[in-house]
Each structure stands twice: as structure tokens, then as C-alpha cells.
């Protein structure tokens, strides 16, 4: 076996959000329509590595997978005493990150795709920033998912390995074992506070039940895809959300769970390429 240099390039961006400066790590590959990729709660952009490496997508999209502040290689802000506060991911802050990245990286009318909290964010962006994004794709998305913001997810007697094992159970049993364990491994490396803090957005601050119908899919197209084996963002919840949004499209991803892009990228790419292809065909080059 010979060494192989991947086409993915990683960089850091220092940028202000809400008056504080954040050092944000991102990786990108390809050229064409900008496509921002948001990871799941408690994880980082490594979940998108197989998508970034796909040559067919590289030919049509400038794919950008970033680590949310406090996650992965994106550290907390140095200009404030963040350790004196409880980390909570709010909808307002969360939405500002991809909007800021699009501006800072020169992404004109980008597309967006995210999973879990990132899937929820897709529809929040379509509602509140539909004029900034040409299309959003929500994976494992729901209008409302209460019950996840609990103290047990940040407790000295509960290890990161427990949280990672819980995530292992959200994946399809038919996904390749090695990739299920890789997805679990990434989770075990997250800062202890971030998983619970991210679930503040997932379970409390995200609630589109009364507003989803206001999303204008003529302005920003919406696709929702949920994995067959996902017991958090179930197919029923994804279909229910899409039905609330006039013009939105829904599809159940057969044989996939909560982390489709990392647990079984081969199957995921078969599911997502027609969706992304339709977006590229509709809007053409960037």
C-alpha cells in the first residue's frame, strides 16, 4: 500500500460572531456551487470526509465542512471568560455561523447541508435566511425534538464513552462496522460540555411547528432526508416536517441511521447525489 495525499485542504478562519472573535477550522474540496456542511451535535467536520473526497461532487460543488466553535479544532473564543458560563448552543448563534462563513469565504448564494442539529438548522436557515441560501438539505431533521437536553449528558459520573456508545445505537446495524466505530470514536473525543450544550438547540431552541409553513421554497429549496434506522430524527418526523413546508421534498434513506454521511458513506452518496444534482441543475454554476 502506498501513501496517498487527499485532495481535501484544511484552513483556519478568524472571524467575529456576536462581538467575539472565533478561530474556526474548516476543510474544503472541489469547485463550483458553494456547499456548506454542518456536523452533528458533539462531533466535528470529520464526519464529512467521504463526501469531500467524492470526485463527482467535487466537479460541481465547492464543499466546505467546518467545525462549529467549541468543537473539533475550533476552539472557544479567547476574548471572554467562556469557562464561567454554561455552554449552550442557541438558534441565533448557530444560524450566524454558516452565514458568517459564507460571507467570509466569498460564497455567493451557497447551498447548505447538515445532519441532526445541522438538519434542524437547515430549515431554520430556510425560514430566517432564505434570501442568503439557494437550497438547504436537512438530514435527520424534525420540526421539534423535545427531551434531549438533560443533565446526564454532562455529569462527572457519565463518560464521553457512554455518549459515544449511545450514538452507536443510533446507527443502522447494516452499516459497515468499521465506520460505525469511527463515528463513535469521533464522538468520544468531543469536549465534555458540548454534547449536552448542543442539545439545548436540538430539543429546546428549535421548534418550527408554528412557523414551518412560512418557508418559501421558491426562494430557497428544501429537501429532508431521514435514515430508516434513526430513532431520534425518525422517518415519520422527517416526513411530518416536510409536509409542513409547501414545496419541500422528503425521502427515507433505506438502510441508514442518524449519521448517514459517516456510518455508510457509499449508501449515503447514492441517496444524496440525485438531490444535489437537482440543485446543481436548477441553479447552474456558482
C-alpha positions in Angstrom: 0.0 0.0 0.0 1.4 3.4 -1.0 0.9 6.7 0.7 -1.9 8.8 -0.8 -2.3 12.5 -0.5 -6.0 13.5 -0.3 -7.5 16.5 -2.2 -9.1 18.0 1.0 -7.4 21.2 2.2 -7.8 22.5 5.8 -7.5 26.1 7.0 -8.4 28.3 9.9 -10.6 31.4 9.8 -10.5 34.1 12.5 -13.9 35.9 12.4 -16.2 37.8 14.7 -19.6 36.4 15.8 -21.7 38.5 18.2 -18.7 40.7 19.1 -16.3 37.9 19.9 -13.6 36.5 17.7 -13.6 32.8 16.9 -10.9 30.7 15.4 -12.8 28.3 13.1 -11.3 25.3 11.4 -12.7 24.2 8.0 -11.9 21.8 5.3 -12.8 22.2 1.6 -12.6 20.4 -1.7 -14.0 20.8 -5.2 -15.2 23.9 -7.1 -18.5 25.2 -8.3 -21.6 25.9 -6.2 -20.6 26.6 -2.6 -22.0 23.9 -0.3 -21.6 24.3 3.5 -21.6 21.1 5.5 -22.6 21.1 9.2 -21.8 18.2 11.5 -24.0 16.6 14.2 -24.1 17.5 17.9 -21.0 16.9 19.9 -18.9 16.0 16.8 -16.9 17.8 14.1 -16.4 18.1 10.4 -14.6 14.8 10.1 -18.0 13.3 9.6 -18.0 14.7 6.0 -14.6 13.3 4.9 -16.0 10.8 2.4 -18.4 13.3 0.9 -15.5 15.8 0.5 -13.4 13.2 -1.3 -16.1 12.3 -3.9 -14.8 13.3 -7.3 -18.2 13.6 -8.9 -19.3 16.1 -6.2 -16.0 17.9 -6.4 -16.7 18.6 -10.1 -19.9 20.5 -9.3 -19.5 21.8 -5.7 -17.1 23.8 -3.6 -17.7 21.8 -0.4 -16.8 23.3 2.9 -17.0 21.3 6.1 -16.4 23.3 9.3 -16.0 22.6 13.0 -18.6 24.6 15.0 -16.9 26.8 17.6 -16.1 24.8 20.7 -15.9 21.6 18.5 -13.0 19.7 16.9 -10.2 22.1 16.0 -12.4 25.2 16.5 -11.5 26.5 20.0 -13.7 28.7 22.3 -13.2 32.5 21.9 -10.1 33.9 23.7 -11.7 37.3 24.3 -14.1 36.3 27.0 -14.3 34.1 30.1 -16.3 31.4 28.4 -15.4 28.8 31.2 -17.6 30.8 33.6 -20.7 30.2 31.5 -22.6 27.0 30.8 -22.2 26.2 27.2 -25.5 26.3 25.3 -25.9 26.3 21.6 -28.7 28.8 20.7 -30.5 29.1 17.4 -29.4 32.7 17.0 -25.7 31.9 17.4 -25.9 28.7 15.4 -27.5 30.4 12.4 -24.8 33.1 12.5 -22.0 30.6 11.8 -22.8 29.5 8.3 -24.0 33.0 7.3 -20.7 34.4 8.5 -18.7 31.7 6.8 -20.5 32.3 3.5 -19.6 36.0 3.7 -16.0 35.5 4.8 -15.2 32.8 2.2 -16.9 34.6 -0.7 -19.7 32.1 -1.1 -22.4 33.7 -3.2 -25.8 32.2 -2.6 -24.5 28.9 -1.2 -26.3 25.6 -0.6 -26.3 24.1 2.8 -26.5 20.6 4.2 -26.4 19.4 7.8 -27.3 16.4 9.9 -29.1 16.1 13.3 -28.7 19.6 14.8 -27.4 20.5 11.3 -30.6 19.1 9.8 -32.7 21.2 12.1 -30.6 24.2 11.2 -31.3 23.7 7.5 -34.9 24.5 7.9 -34.2 27.4 10.4 -31.9 28.9 7.8 -34.6 28.5 5.1 -37.0 30.3 7.3 -34.8 33.1 8.6 -32.2 33.4 5.9 -33.8 32.0 2.8 -32.6 35.0 0.9 -29.0 34.0 1.6 -29.1 30.3 0.6 -30.2 28.9 -2.7 -31.0 25.5 -1.2 -30.9 23.6 2.1 -30.8 19.9 2.7 -31.8 18.7 6.2 -30.6 15.2 7.2 -32.3 13.6 10.2 -34.4 16.7 10.6 -37.6 17.3 12.6 -39.8 20.2 13.4 -39.4 19.6 17.2 -37.5 17.0 19.2 -38.0 17.6 23.0 -36.4 15.7 25.8 -32.7 15.6 24.9 -31.4 18.5 27.0 -30.7 16.6 30.2 -28.0 16.8 32.9 -26.9 13.2 32.4 -25.1 14.3 29.2 -22.7 16.5 31.2 -22.0 14.8 34.5 -18.8 13.7 36.2 -20.1 10.1 36.5 -21.1 9.9 32.8 -18.1 9.5 30.5 -17.7 10.6 26.9 -17.6 6.9 26.1 -21.2 6.5 27.3 -22.3 9.3 25.0 -20.4 7.7 22.1 -22.0 4.3 22.8 -25.4 5.9 22.7 -24.6 7.4 19.3 -23.5 3.9 18.2 -27.1 2.7 18.8 -28.5 5.4 16.5 -26.8 3.9 13.5 -28.1 1.2 11.2 -27.0 -2.3 12.1 -26.3 -2.9 8.4 -23.8 0.0 8.1 -20.1 -1.2 7.9 -18.8 -2.0 11.4 -15.5 -0.1 11.0 -17.3 3.1 10.0 -19.8 2.8 12.8 -16.9 2.6 15.2 -15.1 5.5 13.5 -18.3 7.6 14.0 -18.4 6.6 17.7 -14.7 7.4 18.1 -15.1 10.9 16.9 -17.9 11.4 19.4 -15.7 10.2 22.3 -13.2 13.0 21.5 -15.7 15.9 22.0 -15.2 18.4 24.8 -17.4 17.1 27.7 -19.8 20.0 27.8 -20.6 20.3 24.1 -22.9 17.4 23.5 -25.4 18.5 26.2 -25.0 22.1 25.2 -25.7 21.4 21.6 -28.9 19.6 22.6 -30.2 22.8 24.0 -30.7 23.9 20.4 -31.8 20.4 19.3 -34.5 20.0 22.0 -35.4 23.5 23.2 -34.5 26.3 20.9 -35.5 24.6 17.7 -39.3 24.5 17.2 -40.8 25.0 13.8 -44.3 23.6 14.4 -45.9 27.0 14.1 -43.6 28.6 11.5 -42.6 25.9 9.0 -45.4 26.8 6.6 -43.8 30.3 6.2 -40.7 28.9 4.4 -40.6 30.0 0.8 -39.2 27.1 -1.2 -39.4 29.2 -4.4 -36.7 31.3 -2.8 -34.8 28.5 -1.1 -35.4 24.9 -2.0 -35.8 22.4 0.9 -35.0 18.7 0.9 -35.5 16.5 4.0 -33.9 13.0 4.2 -34.1 10.8 7.3 -32.5 7.5 7.9 -34.6 4.4 8.2 -33.0 3.3 11.5 -32.8 6.7 13.2 -34.9 6.6 16.4 -34.2 10.3 17.2 -35.0 12.0 13.9 -37.3 9.3 12.7 -38.6 9.0 9.1 -42.0 9.8 10.5 -40.8 13.1 12.0 -38.9 14.0 8.8 -41.9 13.3 6.6 -44.1 15.3 9.0 -41.7 18.3 8.8 -41.6 18.2 5.0 -45.4 18.1 4.9 -45.5 21.4 6.9 -43.4 23.2 4.3 -45.1 23.9 0.9 -42.9 22.6 -1.9 -40.5 20.7 0.3 -39.4 17.2 -0.7 -38.9 14.2 1.7 -37.2 10.8 1.3 -36.4 8.0 3.7 -32.9 6.7 3.3 -33.2 3.0 3.4 -30.6 1.1 5.4 -29.2 4.2 7.1 -29.3 5.7 10.6 -28.6 9.0 12.3 -25.2 9.6 10.8 -25.6 8.7 7.1 -22.5 10.5 5.8 -20.1 8.8 8.1 -21.7 5.5 9.1 -22.2 4.3 5.5 -20.9 6.9 3.0 -21.3 4.7 0.0 -25.0 4.2 0.6 -25.4 7.9 1.6 -23.8 9.1 -1.6 -26.2 7.0 -3.7 -29.1 8.8 -1.8 -27.8 12.3 -1.8 -26.3 12.7 -5.3 -29.7 12.9 -7.1 -30.7 15.6 -4.6 -27.5 17.6 -5.0 -27.6 17.0 -8.8 -31.1 18.5 -8.9 -29.9 21.6 -7.0 -26.9 21.9 -9.4 -29.1 21.5 -12.5 -31.6 24.1 -11.2 -29.1 26.8 -10.3 -26.2 26.0 -12.6 -22.7 27.1 -11.8 -21.9 29.4 -8.9 
